[in-house]
Amino acid sequence: MTAVSPLELAGVAQERRLVTEVPGPRSRALLEAKRSVVADGVGTTLPVFVESAGGGVLVDVDGNHLLDLGSGIAVTTVGHAAPHVVERVRDQVGAFTHTCFMVTPYAGYVDVCVALAELTPGDHRKKSALFNSGAEAVENAVKIARVATGKDAVVVLDHAYHGRTNLTMAMTAKVMPYKQGFGPFAGEVHRVPTSYPLLDAPAGVDGSAAAARAIGRITTQVGAGNVACVVVEPIQGEGGFVVPAPGFLPAMAAWCREHDVLLVADEIQTGFARTGDWFACDHEGVVPDLVTTAKGMAGGLPLAAVTGRADVVDAVHAGGLGGTYGGNPVACAAALGAIEEMREHDLVGRARAVGTLVEGRLEALAEAHPVVVDVRGRGAMQAVELRRPDGEPDPVRTSAVAAACHARGVVVLTCGTWGNVLRLLPPLAMSDTLLHEALDVVADAFAATA
Ligand SMILES: Cc1ncc(COP(=O)(O)O)c(C=O)c1O
């Protein structure tokens, strides 16, 4: 009988193969080096140092092949080293790497904005500006909203995460580690309750009631006439993969329209096929005035965008938006390659199929382990929330499960205001076989930590 060799993507065998403990000796040596020269403030979830990656597999410096259920925090949606990304980036690097779009422009930037206008929710006329990071995109969405409305106040939600710059720290809910000691924060940021179906139970399924609660808070504590924008993650990312109850987002959008308030959808984690639609707002037909994107858009290169109604975006004077590297040509080439992958391989459909597979496996876990009190998400953005028998969050078990997955060669991430959510964000290039193997490991990790 001949041995069947595993499928390879980008030259990387699509298999889990552990040849040392995790992390192995070479990774441990590199971790020592990291400790001596890299700021302690830059944390590490799993200290295996990566040497190569392809599809759904990371290969570390010890030769271990790890299954990636994190996609570098929702970035490599198209898979590691996806062919169109690699090809376009190679060509672009050979042609030129920088001119500064604000000095001498290039077509790639415009092409990305064309794709954003086509793909983001709504068929109105749209314009975009490109940036380097998600936080920068959120900052610029707020700048645009303030100029366009002539108002100052920014409304954000409980459990929100929008980044680590000064304004986005103010917009982010969780203090540790994101905000602790870094204040004072930007002003005119107001937080209101969101829809968190698990915690809102038994009324949690009523999204319009949750919206009425949020709107009541805005009306009494901020004043609709002062609000430039309401910024929402259509599914909260770092905050715990919280999917708002149906009706919440449409009700918030309707209130914004009525009160000359702009709705900004932060789709940085949810956008670009991740949730089984191009954007998470699409699931409920919500059309925001402005959308922020980053992460999955560019297959791993740093690129972010604000896209929105042309009249709103164009309220800003020339020179008011931009930055030296914003919309870098290599990052734009990567985005065009990633979008090509998504279109060519129907990754929106693939995300839905991945969602069905993963959700089924997580539901089985919930039946077997009472610590799992909620299975939630959309498409290839799925999570479980862990609570103790007394109903309190269980971050200890969550970390233990994550650590057990890591030791067995599966990269998983945690999140949530209380650190009690295990989240799965597989690259969409991962096969069903590999996904099942990774989820077997997650199940083993639950059993081993019981
Ligand atoms: C919803 C959301 N907004 C903003 C950000 C910040 O993006 P970046 O880390 O690229 O600044 C993130 C990052 O996780 C995010 O998930």
The ligand as a Gaussian input file, in Angstrom:
#p B3LYP/6-31G(d) Opt

LIG

0 1
 C      -13.781000      45.399000      15.659000
 C      -12.370000      45.899000      15.695000
 N      -12.130000      47.199000      15.539000
 C      -10.886000      47.697000      15.561000
 C       -9.800000      46.873000      15.764000
 C       -8.412000      47.448000      15.788000
 O       -7.695000      47.029000      14.670000
 P       -6.104000      47.136000      14.645000
 O       -5.592000      46.154000      15.642000
 O       -5.740000      46.803000      13.232000
 O       -5.774000      48.548000      15.000000
 C       -9.999000      45.502000      15.947000
 C       -8.873000      44.597000      16.213000
 O       -8.996000      43.529000      16.751000
 C      -11.322000      44.999000      15.915000
 O      -11.570000      43.696000      16.088000

